[in-house]
Amino acid sequence: MTTPFAHSRSDVDTVRSELAASNPGSTPSSDFALQCVGLSKRYGTLDVVTGLDLAAHKGEVVALLGPSGCGKTTTLRLIAGFEEPDAGTIAVGGRVVAEVTAGRVRCDPPEARRVGMVFQDYALFPHLRVGENVAFGLPRLGRGERETRVAAALRMVGLAGLAERAPHQLSGGQQQRVALARALAPHPDVVLLDEPFSNLDPELRADVRAEVRQILAAAGTTALLVTHDREEALSLADRVAVMGNGRIVQMAAPEELYHRPATRWVAGFVGEAEFIPGEAHGRRVTTDLGELPTHGATSGPVDVMFRPEQLRLVPVHGLVADPATSGVSPPNATILAREFYGHDQLMTVRLDVGRDLRARLGPYGGIRPGDRVHVSVRGAVLTFPREG
């Protein structure tokens, strides 16, 4: 059976070969700003990160997406230098900053890694003014250059003229941007963002996300975002690495990750997913919704996956005498429930064979609970090995 798998190993293979050929302190000829190979961390008998491979190109925003307890924050702390790895190698800007060889650990301290950090709670010093907070990561610069860097960083994040404000005089979104300015001021090779939007009000979150994305793009900065919010990851990142049980399960562009998930678990984690049984034969699969085209050829019993927005619902009123001549497909389901959200609506339908499915539609259509409809699927579907 062939199952689409979106995660290419080419990046990781390149990372492994480059790091194997390089010595600590050397600069591999690579466009990777961040490279983690075989990274592992254990606390007692608990394996938190296991053989993790991760790479980010220069200027790329990568999201590390996963549920609580999957090891993503530990991975961030290993990269930042707050934790020592038990195995593996970390390179930042082409320079090895942590490695474990023959059981011996060599780690550069956090301040020597050219890594900027944006914490979940921003970690601004309340007794320092905005400008002083931004300047905190620039202790080795002369006063004139430090002031120039601070002014440039604040201007970049849209806070020019607010250097004399106290943090408590700023909104949550502004405090977020101060934290980002502080991380960008030293011109790091990589900026690490740990759940940076979780403390913001929901109505503010989307706006600040867009602002941060624009700021990172304008700065040409490589960023690694840790989040459990799939909307945040898909909307902000150039590529998303889905993490589960201490490993990267799949890494791909947001569109590819959503439309070509590598496993059933990834499919359900990155978005709403519906599964129905089917019998595959080549590039077609027979299901309760008829014969459907598939991505890739396979055969035998499978579970068919599609997104709720792939379902098409057509209301059918009265009897359909002959579908072949009338052009109207007969009803095969009944609307059970409707949830209206303004920009779209979620319908729960019960197929005549007894199976319930969710369909996500636009805000119009006039379909109501109790209506008889014909349900069909738009486009090709994914197949996974039959469970159970």
N, C-alpha and C positions, 0 to 999 in steps of 0.2 A: 504494500500500500504506500502511495506517495502522499505525504502531507506537506503543504507549503510551509517553508521555514524561512522567515525573513532575516534571520541573523546571519550575516556573513562573517566568516572567521578571518578574512583577509587583513583587517586592521590589526587584530590581535597577533596574527602570524608575523606581520611586519614588526610590531612592537617587540616580540620575543627575539627575532633575529637581530634587531638593532641593539637591544640591551645586552644580548649575549656577546656582541662584538665590541661593546663599549666598556671602558673602565670608569670607576667612580670619578666624577669631576669632569669627564670628557663630554663632548657635545655631539651626539649622533646626528647624522644628516637626515633629519626627519622634520615633517611639519606638525608633529604631535606636540601639543603644549602639556598634555598630561598623559602618563602611561603607567598603568598598574598591571603587573603580570604575576599570576599565581599568588595573589594576596590572601593571607589567612590570619585570623585572630581567634584565640580561644580564651575563655574565662573559666578556669577550673575544668570541668568536663564538658562545658557547653561550647560548641563550635558556632561562633557568631558569624564569621566570614570565612568562606572555604574556597580556596583556589580561584579567587575572583580575577577576571581579566577585564580591563576597561581602558579605553583610549579616547581622547578628545583632541580634535584638530585645533590649530591656532585660529582664534576668532570664533570658535564654535560654542554654542550653548547646549550642554548635555544635561538632561534630567535623569536623576536616579530615582525611579519610581518603585514603590513597594509598600506592603502593609506594615503596620507596627510590628517591631521585633524581627524584621527580615535581615537586619544588619546594615542598613543604608547609613545611619548616623555614625556607626562605628567605622564604616568605610571612610566617611568624611573626616573623622578624627584621625584616622591613620594617615590620610593624605596631608592633613594640616600639621601633623607632627605631635598631636596631643596624646597619641597612643603609639606603642611600638608593635610592629607586626611580628607574628610568629614564623611567617614564611612569606616569600615573595619579594618583589622589587617595585619601588615607586620612583618615577622620574618626572620632574617638573621642568618645563622649558628645555628638555633635552639633557638635563643633568640629573644623575641618580642622587636622590636625597634620602633613600632608605633601602636597605637590602639585607637579606638574611642569607648567609653563606656558611655552610658547614656548621649550622647551629649558632653562629655568631651574628649578632645584630649590629648594624651600623646605621645610625639615624642622625640626620642633621636636625638641629633644634628648629622650632616653628619659625623664629625670626630670620632664619637663614634660608628659607625655602622659596622666597618670592611668591608667597601665597597670601591673598587677601581673604578675610573671613567676614561674612555677614551673619550674625547670630539670629536665632528665632526671636529673642526679646530685644534685639538691636544692640544691647550692652553699651549704651551711651552713658558717659559719666555725668551724673546730674549736676555736679558742682562745677563742671567746665562748660564754657560757651560752645556754640556750634563750631566755630572755627578752631577752637582748642581741641575739640573732639576729633576733628578731621586731621589736625596736625599731630595727634598722638602717635601715629605710626611713622613719623618723619623725624625722629630724634637726632639723626646724624647729619641733617642738612643745616646749612647756615640759615640765619633768620630770614634773609631776603628771599632765598630760594624756597624756604618752607612756606612763606606767605604767598609766594607766587603759585606754588603747588596747591595750597588750600583754596585760593581764589579760583583757580582753574577747575578743581574738583567740584566746588560748589556751583560754579557756572554750568558745568557739565550736567549736573543733576537738577538744574533749574532752581537753585536756592541762592543765587547771587544776591548779595546785600543782606543776608541773614546770619552772617558770621558772628554777630554780637548777641544773638538770641540765646536764651537758655533752652535746653531740650524740652522742658515742660511747657514752653510757650509755643511749641509746634504741634501740629496734628500728627496722628499716627502715620499717615502717608509721608509727611515731611520727615519725621524721625527715621523712617525706613530709608529715605533718600540720603539723609546724613550718614547713616551706617554704610550705605553703598559708596558715598563719597570718601569716607575714611578708608574703605577697602581699596578703592581705586587710586587714591593719592600716591601711594608708593610705586605705582606702575607695575603691579604684580604680573607674573606670567599666567596665573590662574586665580579666579575669584570663586570661593566656595560659599554657597548660600544654603543655610540650614533652615528649612521650613520658613522662609522669610516673610510669607504673607499670612501666616496662621493667626497672628494677633490683630489683624485688620478686620473691620466690619465687612460683611459680605458685599454690601453695595460699593465699597471702596476698593475691594480686592482686585476686581477686573481692571480698573483704571490704573492702579499702581503697578500691576503686572505689565500692562502695556508700556507704561513709562520706563520701567526697569529694562524691558526688552529693547526699547529704543536707545536707552543710555548705554547698554552693553554693546549694541551694534555700532553706535557712534564712536565708542572707545576702542572698538576692535578687540575687546577683551574675551578671552576664553573663560567660560563659567561652567561650574558644576552645581546644579540645583538639586537638593534633596527634598523630596516631597512624597506625601501619600495621596495627594489630590491629583487624580488623572486629568481633570480639566486644566489644571495648572501646568502639568507636564506637557500635555499635547499642544496647548496654545502658546507656550513660551519657548520650547526647546527646538533645536534643529534635529536632534536625535534623542530618543528616549531609551534608557536601559531599564528594563523591568527586572526587579530583583526579588528573589524568593528563596528562603532558607539559606541565606548567605552567599548565593550565587547569582550571576546575571543569567536570566532565563532567555531573554531575547533583547536585542538592541537593534533599533531601526528608526527610520524617519517616522514622525507621528502618523502620517497617512498610511504608510505601509504597515505599521504596528497595528493600527485599528482595523484595516481591511484584510491583512494577512497575518493574524496572530499565529505563533508557532505551536501553541498548545491550547487545550480547552481552558486551562486556568488563566492564561494570559488573555484569552478572548473575553472571559467574564470579568477580569480585573480592569481592563482598560475601557470597558463599555458594556452597555446592555447587550446580551447575547441570547438568542433563542436556539434550542437544539431539538431536532426531531430525528427519529430513526429513518434509515434509508438503506437501499440496496444499490450499490454502485456497480456500473459496468462501463468501463472506459471513462469518457469525459461526461457521462450522464449519471444521474442517480434518481431512482424511483422512490417517491415519498408520498405521504398523505396529501401533499399539495401538488401531486402530479410529478411528471418527469422534469428534472431541473438540470441546467448545465453546471459543471463543476470547474473549479480551478485545479488543474492537474488531473491526470488519469489514475484511476484506482479501480479496485473491484472488491466485491463482497460486502458484508454488513458494515455499515458506518453510522456515525452520528453526524448529522448535517447541521452546520452552523450558519446563521444569518443574523443581521442586525434588525431590530424592530422597524427601522425606517425603510428597510427593503420590502416590507410587506405592502401590497396594494389592496385596498378595500373598495369594492364597487357595490353600492346598494342595489339590491334586486327586489322589486316590488311585484308581487303576484307570481304566477306560474310562468316558466319558460318552456314553450312548447318544443322547440327544436333548436338547441344552441348552434348547430351547424348552419341553419338557414336564417335564424333570427339575429345572429351576431351577439347575443347576450349569453354569458356564461351562467349556469344555474347556481343558486346559492349553495355554499358549502360550510357556512358558519353563522353564528349569531353573536351580536355584540352583547357582552355581559356588563361592562363598566366603562366609564369615560372619565379621564382626569384632564381638565383643561388648564393650560399654563400660560395662555396668552399668545406666546410665540409659536407654540405647538400644542398637541394634545396626545395623550397616551390612551389607546384603546385596548381593552382586554377582550379577546374574541374566543369563543369556544367552537372548535371545528365539529362538524357533525359526527366525526369518529370519536369525539370525547376529549380531545386534546386542547388545552388552553394555551394561547399565544398572546404576546404583546405586540402591538403595532403602533408606531409613532408617525403621526400625520401632521400636516400643516394645520393652521388655526381654523380653516374653513372646511366645509364639506357637508354639514348638516346631518351627520350620522349620529344616532342616539342609541342608548341601551335598548335592546329588544329588536333592533333592526336586523333583517336578514341580509347577508352580504356574500359576495364571492371574494375569496382570499387567494391571492397569487403572490409570487415572489419576483422582484425585479433583479435582473442580473444573475451572475454566477454565484454559487455558494461554495463554502469550504467544507471539507470532510475530515473527520478525525476517526481513529479506531473506535469501534463500538465499545462502550463501557458496560460492564455488567453482563 
